[in-house]
């Protein structure tokens, strides 16, 4: 069985180590099998990582990652501004080809 550390995942997905660390804290990220390096590094099984990647194409595609980040920024800004702006962004998003940002 192959195991992945955070550094391995950063290389696999072309993310920064900080970006992978942020993903590790998100809902749905696989539970680590254990830790190495005196508990400083978590390790994950290949099957759990592949399952996590299944519906997240932005992990491997830079243009999809950028679209996803832009959407997040737009929605965050809209949340601060007003609900009408947020609604407009969501309508534009879902009126496009089936969630092409995803």
N, C-alpha and C positions, 0 to 999 in steps of 0.2 A: 504494500500500500504506500502510495506517495503521500508525503506530508508537506504542507506549505506554512511558512512563517509569514509574518507581515511583510518582511522585505521581499520574499518570494512573490507574494501577491502584488506588491507595488511594481515589480518587474513584469509580471504577467499582464497586468492591466495598464501599464505605463502611467501609473499614478505616483504621486509623492507618498512617502511613508506617512506623512501627516494625513493625507487624503484617505489612505487605507485605514489608519487609526480611527478616523471619523466614521468610515463605513462600518467598522467593527462595533461601533456603539449604536448602530441603527437597528431598528426592528427587523427581524428576519435574517440577520447575519448568523451564520452557523456558529454553534457553540464550539469552543476549542476542545481538542482531544486532551490537551494538557499544556504544560509550559516547559520551556527549556531556558538555559542561560540564567540559572538561579531565579526562575520565576519571572524574568523580565520579558520573555518572548512567548507568545501563544502560538500553538501549532494547530493546524486544521487538516482534516482528511480531504483527499482529492474528491471523493464522491460528494461530500457536503459542499465543497467549493463549486463544483460543476453544477450541482442543483441550484445553488444561489445565483450563479451566472445565467441560468436558463432564460429568465425573462428580463435580463438587464443588458441589452446590447450596447449600451453606452460604455460599459466597462472596456470594450475592445475597439470601439469606433469613436475617434476623436471628434468628428463633426456632430455625432449624436450627443456626446458628452457636453459639447459647447451649447447645443440647442437646449439641453436639459438644464444646464446652469443658467442660461439666459431666461428660461421660463421661470425658474425658481426666483431669480432676482426680480423679474417683472412682477410676480405674484407677491413677493415680500414687499416691494415698493407699493403695490396697489393696496395691500392690506393696511399699510400705514396711511395711504391717501384716503381712499374711500371704497365702498363696496361696488359702486358703479364701474369704476375702472377695473376692478378685479373681474367683474362679470364680463366686461368687454374683452379682456384678455382670454378668458376661458372660452367665450363664444368663438373668437377668432381661432383659437387652438382646435376646438372640436369640429369646426366647420371645414377645416383643412382635411387633406387625405388622412385617413385613419391614423391619427396620432403619430405622424411621421417623426416627431421629435423623440419618440420613445424608441 
